[in-house]
Amino acid sequence: MPHVKFLHTADVHLDWPFAGLGSGGDLKARLRREELKSIFAAIIDLAIREQVDLLLIAGDLFEHKYATRGTMQFLDEQFRRFGGPVFISPGNHDPYVAGSYYETYPWAPNVRIFGPEPERIDLDGLPVSVRGWGFPTWEVRECQLQRFPPPAAGGRVNLVVVHGGDAAYHPFDSDDLAALGADYIALGHIHKEGVLLERAGRVIARYSGSPDALSFGEPGEHGVVIGTVSPDETRLRWVPTGLRRYSTADVDVTGAVSLEDVAARLLRAFPSEERSVNCYRLTLTGAVDPSLTVDVAVLQERLAPEFYVLRLTDATAPEADLAALACERSARGLFVQRLLGMEAAEADAGRRRVIRRALAHGLAAFAQKGGAS
Ligand SMILES: [Mn+2]
């Protein structure tokens, strides 16, 4: 039975600008851009170690607007090092537009880049056909899958590599994907890994997700897919490749009397081996001593050696002020009064903490509206 082993990745976004990394952000952004390259090199190492037959890259490999020729040279070296066939379907961040590096760079002969006309490539040395298509513009609002050539006959394994999946960026649904008659469809665009289509318990289409998180919008683990596919069996393995995680959380600092107290709570909340590599966006909650000013700039500076990236927001409320606020004749006063009442009536300590957090978030929202009325 013919079969093929491949590595599926997407959304590497080489040369992503990495804005918003906090103080020292520019240096960190430059470092993160280098890290993305090292992750891509590690993916090639994995492909070589796993002896995969081919690479499927489902778009957004690089940032068209920021990518340098040096990055293309790096990519080309990696593709040459892999040596086997490499199939790329450009996406909305690296569209196949006139003057794109996809068009102008002298890529290694093992690299095949799909363009605006859907194509099927029947490989010579392997019983495999690969179909693909690349974004010709920044947005694509029509499904292109109906324009794809039919699958190859004759017992070949039929693969597809394509980018998209939402309204402005090449919309398609599971029926459109099923109609391709493929054994496996390697998808890119959604940065969270996940299966999009299964048939009789067999995965037909899935997103690999981005190999490393790019922002706080991408929590959790990131990786690539290694698959072995024949016309009647699919075995897929998702391999983590991410270097840094992004976490968004609340940290309750109720009862803190000093910034050192708050710092100690933050350090206790996350193991040092995690906070030294990951990126955190944390909201401080709870009622603190009325004499304490929660100066997040000072805290961030104090904790800079302890956290790789730390972005703090203060949503604490001074304990004593709450009673005064509850007497205020305003929407905010009424809000505080109601929540303090709920808290007093609640027997469960966990639920009391939830109410206290809701109170803190509500007060932060009132503060942002800029009015106490
Ligand atoms: Mn993307």
Residues whose N, C-alpha, C, O or C-beta is under 5 A from the ligand:
A	BS01	MN	D11 D60 H189
